[in-house]
Amino acid sequence: MSSRCFDAQLIKAEALRLGFSACGVAQAAPVSAAAASTFEQWIDKGKQANMHYLTNHLEKRLNPQLLMEGTQSIVSVALNYYPQQQLSDQQYQFAWYAYGKDYHDVMKSKLTALQNYLTTICPFPIQCRIFCDTAPVLERYWAWRAGLGWIGKNTQLIIPKAGSCFFLGELFVDAAANEYDTPLPNRCGNCTRCITHCPTNALEAPYSLNASRCLSYLTIEHRDAIPASEAEKMGNKVYGCDECQRTCPWNRFAIPCDTAELHPSSAFINMKKEDWHTLNEEQYRILFKGSAVKRAKYTGLMRNIECVKKK
């Protein structure tokens, strides 16, 4: 074994100490032929809708060693975001992941601390790069390769006895680990609850999501008017949709997160429908300062609210 090896157990222990829910290490290599083919076919069929950035840098997305030269190991981490306090059924609904501060910032801070730890314990110079939904990385694939869980029929990473309410992030490292983790088998079995409960039938088949019909895409990424056929199925959802997670049996094991930055503010959790109807842009900026909800912009959020107000 190369002398340039880091201790995988030490990095996992530090990840847990920093508040991550799970950590594993995979050996860097091009993704499997099956994974590459599945992703390329998904793109070729236009299932990514208008998320054109998913078609960029395909070679790097399928081979992490092209994204960071010299990458030998990928440290994958997961951070629980299942909320301690949830919006009531009488309120407009936001995806759980957006209740607190922007996960990009929270994950980057923790990953930076993990990176600093790794560079400190290694007796040799080491190069790392941090990623969290910020680069062409097949994050769920690498979380699976690192033994964190499996990719479910709802296309989410599912962690055994924990569920799917997790942010994912990675450290690309130019050194080998002294040991690597083994991917877990798929444990969805015959269950198809996520598919049958998808409001718009965006889950067209197991492991196959048509983003153009997905309420998460339509209420966040989509900039034009929401098609009437999907708008009528929004219910009271104004930012995202968690139905495929709410119905997943594995999420009965979900426990409330203990990361303070991910907890909802009292101002947000106490918003009534009439408060949303009169929300102006300045109030929006204050309410969602440092929040992932700003991804939809004020105009997008108010468009969504207008759609559900009509019901």
Secondary structure, 3 states (H helix, E strand, C coil): CCCCEECHHHHHHHHHHCCCCEEEEEECCCCCHHHHHHHHHHHHCCCCCCCHHHHCCHHHHHCHHHHCCCCCEEEEEEEECCCCCCCCCCCCEECHHHCCCCHHHHHHHHHHHHHHHHHHHCCCCCCEEEECCCCCCCHHHHHHHCCCCEECCCCCEEECCCECCEEEEEEEECCEECCCCCCCCCCCCCCCHHHHHCCCCCEEECCEECHHHCHHHHHHCCCCCCCHHHHCCCCCEEECCCHHHHCCHHHHHCCCCCCHHHCCCHHHHCCCHHHHHCCCHHHHHHHCCCCHHHHHHHHHHHHHHHHHHCC
